[in-house]
């Protein structure tokens, strides 16, 4: 298992990690298999979505912050309940097939690390089998 560092710069952001994951697959030398991704944080997550048009991720950001706003009367003492809820909505793990040395995604799909309580130094666990 590899631990990849991810530095986030904002409280809420989506970081396209598609190329970072592909680089690890390339370095592994595996031509067939699977890659598993896991985020060991309760205020961060992972998602797959379009990476061709950045307006899609801006729209998702806008809607999620609207649906689960910061400071909405939550009782959690740290003041980041919105971040925990957003993380639960998105989830903390993904997997991809590897074919011919490439991660298999749809034409417009990218892999995003989701930061909901940054900026922080985060980790992404990656396992190729």
N, C-alpha and C positions, 0 to 999 in steps of 0.2 A: 504494500500500500504506500502511496506517495501522499505527502502533505504539501499542498501548494498554498503559498501565501497570497492573499488578496488585500490590497490597501484600498479602502473606500474613502471617499472625499466629502460625501454629503450624508445627511441623516437618512435620506431616502433616495436610492438610485439603483438602476439596473446596469450591470457591467457585462458586456458581451465577452464571454470566455470561450467561445467556440474554437478559436485558433489556439488558445492555451491548451485546451483538451486535445485537439488534434496533434499538437506538438508532442505531448506525452505519449500518444499512440504511436507517432512516428519513432520516437526515441525507444519505445518498447520493442520495435521490430515485429510486432504481431501483425499478421495479415488477416486473420479471422479471429473472432471472439466477441467479447463484450467489455465495455468500460462502465464501471459503476461510479457515480458521483454522490457524495454525501457532505452536507454542511452540518458541523457539530455545534451550532449556535441556535439559541431560542428566539433570536430577533433577526434572523437572516434566512434566506431560502434559495431555491433554484426554480427556474421555469424555462420552458421552450416557447419561443414565439418568433414572429417575423423579425429578421435583421436586415432586410433590404430597404425599408422605409422607416426612418427614425420617428416619424410621427405616430406610429403604432405604439411604441414604448412611451412616448409622451402622453398619449391618450390613456394608456393603462395606468400610468403614474397618477394622472389627474383623477381618474375614476376611483382607484383604490384609496387615495387620500380623501376623497369625498365620501366614500362608503365607510371608511374606518379612520376618522379624523384624529389628529393629535389632540390631547387635552379635552376629551369629551366626557369628563366626569368619572373617569375610571378610578378604581380604588387601590390599584397596585402602587406601593410606596415609591418605587423608582421612577414613576411617571412615564413609563414606556409601554403601557398596556397595548396601545395601538400597534406598536412594533411586534409584540407577541402575537396579536391577532392576525396581522398581515402575514407573518411567518407561517402561522397555521393554515391560512388560506392557500398559500403557494406550495408549502411542503419543503422537505429538506433533502430529498433524494431523487435521482434520475438515473436511467441506464440507457445505453446505446449499443447497437450492434456494430461490430467492426467487420467490414468486408473489403477485401483488397487493400488493406492498410488504411482505410478511411472510415471515420465515424459515419454512420448512416443517419442522415437527416432528410427532411423534405426540402424541396427546392428553396423555399424562402425561410427555413427555420434556422434559428441560432440558439445557443445555450446562454442563459443569463444567470449570473449571480445576483441575487436580490438583497440589497442592504436596506434595512428598515430602522436602524438605530445607530447610524454612524455619525461622524467618521470613525472608523476602527481599523485595526489590523485583524484580518479574518483568516480562516483556514478553509480549504476545500480538500476533502479526502478523495482520492482517486485510486481505483483498483481495476487493473486490466487482467482479464482471465481468458 
